[in-house]
Amino acid sequence: MGRNAKKLNFVIEEDIRRELERLIPAGKRSVVVNNALRKELETIRRKKSVEKLVTMSSKGKKFSNHEIIEGLARDRRGH
């Protein structure tokens, strides 16, 4: 497990607990749960980022496709 691990107390649904115990050996369960939580937290972070971008884009100036392409071309020429 990670260097900075902390024991937490939370509830897991009975069917999930049974399957976890059936499929994963006792010494490996923390690793599996940590990996699953890490993936889920990344998904949540990405969704929040997209929501923020959508909110920001709806409040900002609108650009046409032509303006975007021209702006990118100018930027690329500058490098």
C-alpha positions as CSV (number, residue, x, y, z in Angstrom):
1,M,0.0,0.0,0.0
2,G,1.0,3.6,-0.3
3,R,3.5,5.4,1.9
4,N,0.9,7.6,3.5
5,A,-2.0,5.3,4.1
6,K,-4.8,5.9,6.6
7,K,-7.5,3.5,7.7
8,L,-11.1,4.8,7.0
9,N,-14.4,3.6,8.2
10,F,-17.2,3.6,5.7
11,V,-20.1,1.4,4.6
12,I,-20.0,-0.9,1.5
13,E,-23.1,-2.6,0.2
14,E,-23.4,-6.2,1.2
15,D,-23.4,-7.6,-2.4
16,I,-20.2,-5.6,-3.2
17,R,-18.5,-6.8,0.0
18,R,-19.3,-10.4,-0.8
19,E,-18.0,-10.2,-4.3
20,L,-14.8,-8.3,-3.1
21,E,-14.2,-11.1,-0.6
22,R,-14.9,-13.8,-3.1
23,L,-12.7,-12.4,-5.9
24,I,-9.9,-10.7,-4.1
25,P,-7.5,-12.3,-1.6
26,A,-7.5,-10.7,1.9
27,G,-4.0,-9.1,1.4
28,K,-4.9,-7.5,-1.9
29,R,-8.3,-5.9,-1.2
30,S,-6.9,-2.5,-0.2
31,V,-4.9,-2.2,-3.4
32,V,-8.0,-3.1,-5.5
33,V,-10.2,-0.6,-3.6
34,N,-7.6,2.2,-3.8
35,N,-7.2,1.6,-7.6
36,A,-11.0,1.7,-8.1
37,L,-11.4,4.8,-6.0
38,R,-8.5,6.5,-7.8
39,K,-10.1,5.8,-11.2
40,E,-13.5,7.0,-10.0
41,L,-12.1,10.2,-8.5
42,E,-10.3,10.9,-11.8
43,T,-13.6,10.5,-13.6
44,I,-15.3,12.9,-11.2
45,R,-12.4,15.4,-11.6
46,R,-12.7,15.3,-15.4
47,K,-16.5,15.7,-15.3
48,K,-16.1,18.8,-13.1
49,S,-13.5,20.2,-15.4
50,V,-15.7,19.8,-18.4
51,E,-18.7,21.4,-16.5
52,K,-16.4,24.3,-15.6
53,L,-15.2,24.7,-19.2
54,V,-18.8,24.6,-20.5
55,T,-19.9,27.2,-18.0
56,M,-16.9,29.4,-18.8
57,S,-17.4,29.1,-22.6
58,S,-21.1,30.0,-22.3
59,K,-20.1,33.3,-20.6
60,G,-17.2,34.3,-22.8
61,K,-16.9,35.8,-26.3
62,K,-18.0,33.5,-29.1
63,F,-15.6,32.8,-31.9
64,S,-16.3,31.5,-35.4
65,N,-14.5,28.5,-36.7
66,H,-12.6,30.8,-39.1
67,E,-11.5,33.0,-36.2
68,I,-10.3,29.9,-34.2
69,I,-8.3,28.6,-37.2
70,E,-6.8,31.9,-37.9
71,G,-5.8,32.4,-34.2
72,L,-4.2,29.0,-34.1
73,A,-2.3,29.6,-37.4
74,R,-1.0,32.9,-36.0
75,D,0.1,31.2,-32.8
76,R,1.9,28.4,-34.7
77,R,3.7,30.9,-36.9
78,G,5.0,32.6,-33.7
79,H,6.8,29.5,-32.6
